[in-house]
Amino acid sequence: MTKMHISNPSLHPPVVMMQSDRDSLASQLSPISAELAARVTTVSRTAVAAASLNIPLTTVSLNGNFDAYIHITYRDAPATLSVPLMVDSGNFSLIVPEYEKIAALPNFGTDYAILADNVTEPWGCPAKILKGPIRIPTQDGSIYEIPGCVFYACTGTSPSTKQRTANFGAGCISPWGREGNVTIQSPLSFDPAYPFAEFNYVSASRIFSATSQVNLAQGSSLTLYRTTPTGYQMFNIIKNLMWMSLIPRSLSIGAVKTAWPGLLTLPPIAMVDTGGGPVFLSDPNADIYTANWPNIVPSPSWTSPGSLPCESTKQDITIDVGDTGSSFTYRIDTSTLPPPVQGLTLVMCRSCEYMRQNQGMNLGGISALFNYILIDFSSGKVGFKAKAAALV
């Protein structure tokens, strides 16, 4: 079995922390990745003409939080070189764990160019920056190839994590990042034929397990479109930020519209996170975290020590988010969801460490259970479309 690398997400606590859980996850994800990669070696056609491309995602959940994994490979690579990568909207780069295995491909010299050497990728691994084809198996067994993708390839482990990073950055920011004279951008942004990326997660009843074990679920998807799918409200992302974000307009807890975000020293942001758990926020003016809201519950362990003091609730909440022109309102009510997701909707802290020193909120993976999320890489927009109750 190929060694599997599991990197942490950017904007929320890692779902899998214990080494025993990591080992369990690796043993379950690797066969899925290898099976999907086998399609690449046996199917000769490349998906280039379809109106949309459906890419399977595997969700991984534990204790009410979840992440998604996508499975990639390289041109003319064997199935054993398939790589599961965490899908991370808090990152805008592709980072693969093993440069040496790509360099060993017989076509490496013609298909891949080294754009930069001796760099450090965002999680701290020494790396090279490559340009070349990345292949992604689709649901129908065809191949989607990104021919000129620019990406990090790790050459060693990170000093802090002691691991190699495996991360599929799905975030859209403006402007894109730079590494020296190389532009770094999401792998999903390189193909102008498919500029729209839709995240659609299966119902919470399939994603989450009532047990305390790591749970894998298939059936979620990343769908790429040539044209905008119908039904979405689209909003301009905030420019000059490192994370894909919109503007939070208001927050209601139960039937009460709160004073948050109020008057902050920095413009408030709403990070769009395609994984994780509850909505969480920073409240430096103490507009809400010191109040005695209904259905108060213990704050999760990840708030200590970096985010205290905090207050958390399982009360239904309503969020209004958008841009300077318009907004989208949706309600999060977990009363009909599986038990692991019923116990927490909102974490309010004076300063939440996962806000990365920004003021505002993270919409949380829980928002992706109640909405479809669409990223328009051609225009720098993010959109939402409410899910029917039966699909949540």
C-alpha positions, 0 to 999 in steps of 0.5 A: 500500500502506498504511504498516505499523507494527511494534511491539516485544513487551513481554517478549522481544526483537523477532523482526525487528530489521533494517530490511530484514527489517521491509520484507520483513515489511511487504510480505508482511503487508499483502496478508494483512491487506487480503484479510482486511479485504475480507471485512469489506466484503463479508460483511454478518453479524456473528458473534454466535451461534456457540459459538466464533469462530476468528480467523486469526493469521499467525506471523512467525519468524526465527532460532528466535523467533516472533511472531503478528499479528492483523488488525483493521479498523473499522466501515464502513472500507475494506479499505485501512484494515486493520491488522496488529497484533502479538499481545502477552500482555505487554501488556493494551491495544489500540494502533492506529497512526493516529488520523487515519485513524479520525477521517476515517471518515464515521461517526467522530462517531457510532461513536467517542468520545474518552475522553482526549487528549494521553496517551502509550501504553506504547511512548511514542507520543502518543495519544488514548484512544478508545471504539468498535467494533473489527472482526476477520475470522474464519476463516469470513468472518464479522465479530466486532465488539467494539462498546465497545472502549477503545483507544489511537490514536497521533497521532505517533511514539515519541521512542525507537522513531521509529515508531507502535505497532501492538499487540494486548494479549492479557494478563490482569491484575488489577486492570486498568490506569488512564490517568487516570480511564479503565480500560485492559484487553485488547480480548479482555476487553470481550465477556462473551459470549466470555470464553475465548481460546485460542491454538493455533499450527501446528506448528514445522515450519510456523512456522520456516524453515531459512533465515535469512529472515523466514518467514510462516506461516498456520494458527495461530488465536485461538479465542474460546469462550462456555464453557470448552473441555475438557481444560485445567488452569486457574490463578489469575493473580498479582494486582497485576502488570503482566504476566500471570503464574503461579507457577513451582514447579520446573525440571528440566534433563534428568533433574536437578531444579534448586534454582531458583527457591530462596529469592528476595528477591521472590516468583518469577513465570512470565510467560506469553508467547505469542511469542518463543523459549526459556524464560529466567530470572533467577537472582540466587542463582546456583543454576543459571547458574554450573553446567556443564549438559549441552549448553551452547550460546552465549547469544543476542545479546540477552543482551548487554549487559543480561543478562550473565552468562548460561549457555544450554543446548539440553538438554530441560527440564521446567517445573512452573507453576501457582498456590498450589493446583495446578500443570501439568508439561510437558517441552520437548524440541526434538530433533524440531523444525526446526533453528532451534528445536533449538539453544536451550531455556533461557537462565539469567542472573543478572538477565535484562533482559527479566524487567523487574526481576522475579525468575522466568522467562518461559515463552517462545514455545517453551512455546506450541509444546508447549501450547495456552494458554487465558485466562479473562478473566472469572475472571482465569485462565490454563490449559494443555493439552498438545499431541500430539507430532504437533502440536508 
